[in-house]
Amino acid sequence: MTETDTRTAVRRSRRLMALCAALVTVTSVSLPSTVPTASADVCALGPGGEYHAVTPARVFDSRTGRSINDVAPLGPKPMSAADPTFDIDVLGLATTGFQNSWLGADVAASDVLAVVASVTVVNPTQKGNLGAHPKGSPSASSLLNFGAGQNVPNLGVLRTDASGLATIRLHSDVSGTADVLVDVFGWFSSSCYDAGTPLDATDERGARLVPVDPGRILDTRGSSTTTTDDQPLGAQRQRSLRIRGASAIGGSVIVPDDPDVVGVVLNVTAVLPTARTYVSVVPELAAGQVPATSNLNVLPGAVKANLVIVPVGADGKVRLYNNAGRTNLVVDVMGYLLDGEDVATRRGRVVPLATPFRAFDTRAAGFGSVPLGPSFAEDWSFADFASSVAIGGVSVGPQMGLIGNLTNAELRRQYPGWPINRSYLTVWPTPASAGARPTVSVLNSVENSPNPNPVPNMALIKYGVDQQVRFFNYQGYAHYLLDVSAVVLDD
C-alpha cells in the first residue's frame, strides 16, 4: 500500500512493509526551501572544518559558590515566556579575567568555526527549554528540554560571534530560574588557522569526522561479546572499551584498527541506575581518578542517552566512569575522527550552519501533523536540504551527513488502559528499499500525556542513498523534530 502526499515544504510518501518482523511506515521528505547558510572562510582548504580535541574544561558555571565566568544577573538565570537571554564568552577571548582558558595562545576567534560543548541545565524551578546561538544571530531552535528539578545535559555544536560570545536563551511558560553549565571538549577550525606558524602547513591540521552505519559495541545488560562486559558499572568504577578495530555486537568491524583513528563519536545510554549519578567518557583515567567533567546525568530508574565526542587513548580505548550506584551502560558508535587526511580532499570536513536550522517538526501542519506510530519507521530525504546549504550563496557541495539535535517532542499511549509506553528512536542511513534495522538507539523517552516533556539528544546522522535517512519509533505515538547545527562534507 502506497500513498503520496505533496505539501508546501514536504513530500511525504507512505507505505507499509516488513522490517524486522514489524510494520514500517516509510516517508520521503523534501525539506523546506528556506536556505540554511553555512559558516566558513575564504582561505585555502588547510585545516578547514577539522576537529581539534582539547582537555575537557568547564568554561561557564552559574551556580552560587561554584561560579566560573558568570555574568549578570549572577547566580541562577531567569527563565520565562519572554525568553530572557544572557551572553557567555565561550572562547575566553572577550572577557578580562576569563578562568579555565582552553584555547591555545596561537588561536584567534577567526580560527574557530564552532565549539563542541556539553550544555547542562541544573536545578530548574520550572519546566522549559534552552537555546544557544551566536550573539546577534537569534534562532528559535532548542538545544535541550527539561522538567522542574531535572539536571539535563546535551552536546552542542556552538557557534559564537566574532568576539567569541554565544547567547543562551531560557524559555518557560511559568517564570522561574535555572543554573547553566558549559563544558568544552573541542573545536572545528577555519582553513585560515595556521597554529602561529604560517610556513608550516602541517602542525595546524586536525581530524576529519567520518559518520558510519551505527552499531552497538557494548551492552552490559547481557548481550555483549564477552561475559566480563555483561555487568553493571559500580560506583566510582571505570571500564575500558576498545575503539580501534571495534565491531558491532555479533556484527562486522565499525571502526578501523588504524592509529590515525584519534577520536570517536558515541551515543552512550545509562539504563536504570540505582542512584542519581553521572557518567563520564574519557580517553585515559588513572585508578582512583575522578573526571573533571561529565557527559550525561541520570536519575535512579531512568534511561538517558547523550552523544559523546571523545579522543581515543594511546591504547586504542576509551574509559567509561560511573559516579554513584550501579548502572547498565549501552554504547553505540556513530562515527570516528581520522587524522592525516589529504589536505586537498573535502571528505569529513565539518561546516557549521550560521545558526541552528529546524529541518522538520512532525507536529507542524507543513509536515502532516502525523506522529510516528509504534514499530513504524519513516524515510526522510535530505536531498533538497543538502543542496540548499550555501556559503555566500554558493552550495557547499556533496555531503556525507549532518549533526543535529533530535528531539522526541511528545510520546503518547497506543491504547487507553495499556501500560505506560517507554520508547526509543533509532536513526540510520537507508536506500528507498528497507534494510535491516540496526540494534542502536539515539534517544529514549517515556509517555508524557497529557503534558508533553520533550527529550532531546544531539545526533550524528549519516546519509544513505540519495541523502535518505530512516527514523524508527519503538512504541507509542511519537512526534519528533530535528534542528541541524552542521553538515559533514564529502568529495
N, C-alpha and C positions, 0 to 999 in steps of 0.2 A: 504494500500500500504506500503510495507516494502522493504528497501534496506539496505544491509550491506556492508561496505567498510572497509577493514583492511589495515592499513598503518604501517610504521615502528614503530611509537610511539603511535598510536591511533587506536582504533577500533570504527568505527562510524556507528551505525545502525540507520536508519532514517525511521520514519513512520508518517503518518498523522492521527490525531484522534481528537475527540471533547473534548474541555475543556473550561468550562465557555463560551459556545457559540462561541469559537474561534477555528481556526485550529492551531494545535500544531505540531512542529517537535520535535521528541524525539531522542536524541543521546546518545548512550552508549560509554564511552571512557575509555580505559586503558591508564593511563598517562605514561610519559617517564620512561625508565628503569634506568635512572640516579638515584643513590641512595642519597636522601637527608639525611644528618646526623643531629642528634638532639643534643642539649646541655643538659647535666645532670651531675650527680656526682656519687661517689661510696659509699656514706653514706647510712644509712638505710632510709626508706621512709620519716619518720619525716614530716617536712613541705614542702617537695619537690614538686615544681610545684604549690604551693598555692599562692593566691594573697593577698598582703598587701596594702591597700589603705593608702595614705598619704594626708596631707593637700596640695592641688594643689600649685605647686611652679614653677616659671619661672626660669629655670637654665641656659638659654642662650638667649641673645638678641644682635644682631649685630648693631642695629640702633644707629647712632651717637647721643650722648646726652642722650641715654636711655640704654646704653650697660650694659649687665650683662655677666661676664665671657667671654668677647670677646677675639678672638685670631687673630693673624696676617694672612692676612692683615686686620687691624682694619676697622670697618665700613662695608658697603655693600660688599658682597663677589663676586668675579669674576665668570662668567659662560661662557662657550664656547664649541665648538665641541671637544676640547681637554679634556673635563671632569675634570676641576680643582676640588680639594678636600681640605677640612680643617677638623681638628680633634677637637672635643669638649669633655670636661670632664663631662659626663652625671652624674656620681655618686658623683663627688666632692671629689674624693679620690686621684687624681693625680696632682692637681694644688694647689699651695700655694695661700692663699687669696681667695679661692672659696667663692662666695656670695650665699646666699639663700640655704645653706646646708639643705637637706631634709631627708637624711638617718640618722637613729639613731646612736649613738656612738658605739653601740654594733654590727653594721653591717659592714662586710668587703666585698670587691669586690667579693670574692669567694662565698659569701652568696647569690648573686644576679644572677639569671638565665637571667632575662631580665627586662626591664623597660617599663611601659606603659606610653607613652608620646604623646602629640599633637605637631606636627612639622608644622610650618606655614611659608610660603614664603610671604614676604611683599615687595610691590613696585618693582617687577622685571621689568627691562627695555626691556626685550625680552621674547618671548615665550620659555618655556623649561620644564625640569623635574628635580626632586630631588630624589636622592637615599640615603639610610642610611644603614650602615653595621658596624660590629665590626672592629676596626682598625687592619689592616693586613689581613683581610679576604674579599677581594673585591667581589662585587655582581653586576650583570648587571641589576637587577630588580629596579623598581622605586617605591617610596612611594607616590609621588604626582606630578601632572602635572599642569601647569599654563600658562596663557596668559600674554602678556605685560600689566602691571598695575594692575593685579589681585592679591588680597590677598587671598591665598588658604591654609587652614589647612587640615591636615589628621591625624588621630590617628595611632600610630605605636607601634609595639612590638619591642623595640630596644635592641639589644644585644651590649655588649662592649667587649673590650679585658680585660685581667687580671687586668689592672690598672684602668679600668673604662672609657676608651676612645672609642668613636664611630667616624666613618668617615662620613662626609656629602659630597656628590657629587652633583654638579650643572652642568647640561648639557643644552646647547642651540646651535642651528645651527648658530646663529649670536651672536658674543661676546657682553656681557652686564654684568649687576650686579643685585644682589638681596639681600635683608636682610632676615635673618632667625631667627625665634623664636622657643624655645623649652620649653613646659610646661609639667611637670611631674605630674602624677596622682596616680601612684602606681608601685609595682614591684612584680615579681614572685620569690619566694625564692628557694634556693637549699635545699636539705634534710640535708645538713651539718649545716644549720643555727640553733643556739641554743639560740639566744637572750641574749648571755652573761651569761646564767645560765644553764650550761650543765646538772645539776642534776634535772632540772625542765623540764619535757617532754611536757608541755602544753603551756607555755607562748609564744613560738615561732610560734605557729600554725597560719595559715592564712585561707583564704576561698577557696572553690572549685568553679570552673566555670561549670555551668550547661546550655548547649545550649538547646533551646526549639524550638518547631514548632512556627515560628514567628507569632505575632499577633499585630494588631493596637489597642492602648488603648486611643489615643487622636487624634482628627482631628477637628480643630477649624473652618473648612470650612462648618460645618453643619451636620456632621454625627456622632457626639459623643453621649454618652449615656445620657448626661444631657444638657439642654439648656444653662446652665451657662458656659459650655465649648465651645459653638459654637460661639465664638467671637475672633477676632484677639487680640494679646497681644500688648498693647501700649508701648510707650517709657518709659524706666526705670521702667517698671512694672514687677511683678513676678506672677507666677501661680503655685500652688501646684498640684502635681499629685500623686495619690495613686499608690504604687508599690506592697506592700504586699497584696495579695488577688486580684490583678488586673485581670480583664477579658478583652478579646478582645471585641471590639465593636460588639454587637449582638452575641457574642460567649461565650465560656467557659473560666474558670479561667486559666491564663497562669502562674502566679507566686503564689506559695502557701502563705497563710496567716500564716507565720511562723516567729517568732522572730529571727530565725537563718538565715533568708534571710538578708544579711548585705549589699548587693550591687546589681546593675542591669546593664545589657548591653542594651543600647537603640540605635536605629537609629533615630536621630532627624532631621527633614526636615523643613527648613524655606521656606514658599511659598509666593512669590510675596510681599516682604516687600516694604513699601512706601519710605524708605530711606536706605542708606548704614548703615548696622548695624552688631552687633554680638550678638550671643545667648550663654548664659551660663547655664549649668545644675549643680546644687549643692544640697547637702543633706539638708542644712539649710541656711536661708538668712533672716536676720533681716530687718524690714521695713526701707527703705531708704539706705540699704547697697548695695554696688556695688561689684560684684565678682571680684577677683583679676586676674582671667584667663578666657579665652573664649573657647568654644567648636566648634563654627562654625562662619564663616564670610560670609556675603552675600550682593550682590549689589541690588539696588532697581529693582523690577520687575523680579528678578531671582528666581530659585528654587534650593536650595542647601541642601544636606544631609551630615551628619557626624556621625560616630559611637562614642558613649559615654559610658565610664565605670565610674559609679558614686556610692558612698556609699548611702545607704538608711538612711534617717533621723530617729530619735528616734520614730517619729510618723508613720513610715512606708511609708513616702512620699519622693519625691524629689521636687526641685523648678526649674522652667524654668524662665529665666530672659532675656528680650529683651532690648537692649540698646537704639535704636533710631527708630523713625517712628512707624508704625504698621505692624505687620506681622502675618500671619497664621502659625500655627505650627502643624506638624504631627509627632506622636511619635509611633514607633514600638518597641516591646520588642523582643530581640534576645536571651536573656539568663539572668541568675541571678547568684549571688555569695552566696554560702551556707557555713555557719560556722559549726564547731563541728562534722565534718565527722570522721569516724573511721580511725585512723592512718594506719591501715593495708590494707585499700582499695586504689584503684587507681582512681576510678571514679571522674572525674572533675579536675584532676591534669593537668596542662599545661606544655608542654615541648617545648621550642623554638627550631627552627632549627638553625644549626650553622650559616647559612646566609640565607636570603630570597631565596626561590626556585620558579622559574617560572614553574607552573604546566601546563599551556596551554596558547596559544595565537591563536585565530581563524584566524589571518592574515597569520600565518605560513603555509607553504606547508604541513608540517607534521600533521597539524590539519585540512587540507582540504581547507584552504583559502576561507572558505564559511562563510559569515555573517549570523547572526540570523535575520530572517525576521519579518515583522510586525505581532503581535499577535501569534507568534510562540514561542515554548519552546524547550529546549534540555536537555536531561538527560546526566550527566557526571558521570561515575563510578570512584570512588576514591579507589577502592579495591586494585589495584596494587600499587598505590601511598602509601596507608596506610601501606601495608605490606613491603614497601621499606624503611620506616623511621627507622633509626637504631642508636644506641649508641654503639660505639666501635665495629661495625659490627654485633650487636645483635639487632633484631627487638624490638621496644618498645612495641609491642603487640596491643591488641584491642584499638580502638579509637572511641570516640563519634562524633568528628568533627574537624574542623580546624579554625584557624584565618588567614585570608589572605587579601591582598589588591586587590580588584576587580576594574578593570579599563574599562570603555567604551571607547575604543581606537578610534572609528570612528563611526559616525552615518550619514547615507546618506538617501536622499529622496526616497520615494517609487516610485513616478511617477513625471516626469518633469511637472512643472506648478502647482503642488499641493502646499498647504500652507506649511510653514516651519514645519518640524517634531519636536515635543517635546516628548521625550520618557523617560521611566524608565525601570530598570532591577529589577526583583523580583527573589529571590533565596529561595528555600525551600526543605526539605528532602522529598524524594518520593520513592515508590517502582517502579518496572518496569511498572505496570499499573498506569495510571494517577489518582491523587486525585484532589480535588478542589483546585484551586489556591487561596492562602491567599491574603487578601487585605493589602499588605505591599509592600514596595519598599526598595531597597538597595542604589541606586543612580539614579539621574535624569540628563538628558543630552539634548542638543539642537543640531539639524542638523548642521554639520560643514563642508560641502562641499564648495569649493574644498580643503580647508586646515584643516585637522583634528585637533581638540583641545580636547585631551583626558580628561575624567572626572574620577578621582579615588575616592574610598571610602573603608576604612577598613571594613571587614565583618566577623562576627562570623557565621559560616556555620555548621549546624547540619547535620550529615549523616542520610540518610534513610536506607531502607533495602539494604543489600549488599553494603553499602557505596555509594549509589546513591543520586545525588542532581540534582534538576531541575532548569534551568535558563530560565526566560521568558522575552521577549522584547515586549514592548507595541506598538511601532510604528517605521516605517522606517527600515533600514537595519543596524544592529549593529555588529561591530567587537569588541570583548572584550577579556580580559586576566586576569589571576589570579596569583599573587605572594604570596606563602604561607610563613607565618612567624612562625607558631607554630601549634602543634596538641594538642587536648584535649583527655586525656586517658579515657578508660573505664575498668571495671573489666572483 
